[in-house]
Amino acid sequence: MEKTSITVKVDANTKKEAENIFNDLGLNMTTGINIFLKAVSRERAIPFSLDLKEANDESLKALYEVKNNLDKLKAYDNFKELLADISKEMDDEFED
C-alpha cells in the first residue's frame, strides 16, 4: 500500500506525554497515530466517547457539601491509617 505523510501541529507537552506513553508500550509516534487512524477507519467514528457530561444534582450536592465542610475533613498519611480509623468507627458504632 502506498504511504503518504501528514503534518499535525500539537501542543509540545501533549506530544511529549504521548511519546512517553507510546514508548512505554513499545511503539513510536507514527505507529501510535496509525493505530488511532485505523481505529477511526474501522469504527467509522472517533474510537472513544466525546461528550459534555454535566454533573447530576446528587453529584453537585456532594461537591457543595465537601466544599462547605473542608475544615471538618480529616487527612490521612497512608491507607493503613485510614483503614484503622474506619475500623475504630465501626467498632464504636457496634458498641452503641
N, C-alpha and C positions, 0 to 999 in steps of 0.2 A: 504494500500500500504506500502511496506517495506521502511523504512527510511535508508539513508546512510549519511555518513559525508564526507565533503570535507575540505581541508585546503588550504587557499589562503593567500599569502603574499601580503600586500598592504602598501603603504606609511601611516605613522601614522596620518598625517594631513588629508589625504583623508578619512581614516577610521572615524576619529572624526567628520568631516564635514558630512559624510553620516549618522553616528549615530544621529547627531543633527537633520538632516532633517527627518530621519525615526521617531525619537521621536516626532517631531512636527506633523507628520502625524499619530501618534498613533501606529506606527509599531516598531518592533525591527529589528536588523540587519538581523537575519535569515529570517524573513518574507520578508524584502526588497529584499534580494538576491533571495529568492524563486520566488518573483514576476518577477524579471528580467529573471530568468531561464525559467519560464513558458512562458513568452513572446517570448523568443528565440525559444522555442519548438513550440509554436503556429504559429509564423511567419516564422519559418524555416530560420531565419536570425537575425542579430543584430537588435533590435527594434528601432533603431534610425540611422540617416544618419552618415556615416563615409566617409568623402571625404576631399580632399585637395583643397579647393576653393582658387583661386587666384584672387586678385583684378583686376577688368577690367580697361581699360585705363581711363575712366571717374573718377573712384574712386582714381586711382593713381594721376591723375591731381589735384583732390580736396585736397588730402593729401599733395601734394607738395605745393599747393597754401597756405594752412594753415600753414605748416611748415615755409615757407618763409615770412609769414606775422604775426608771433606771436606777434611782437611788436605793431601791429596795432589793435589787438583784444581787445575787452572790456569784462571785467569780471563783473558778477552781483552777488550781495549778496543773492538775492532771486528772485523768479519767478515774483513777483509783479513788481519789479524794471525793469525786462526785458520787461514785457508787457507795462509798462509806456513808455519805450524807443521806442518800436515798434510803439505804438500809436502816439507818438510825430513825429516819422519819417514819418508815413503815413499821418498825418495832414500836415506836411511840404511839402510832395510830392503833395498832392491835392491842396495846395495853389499856387503852381507854375504853 
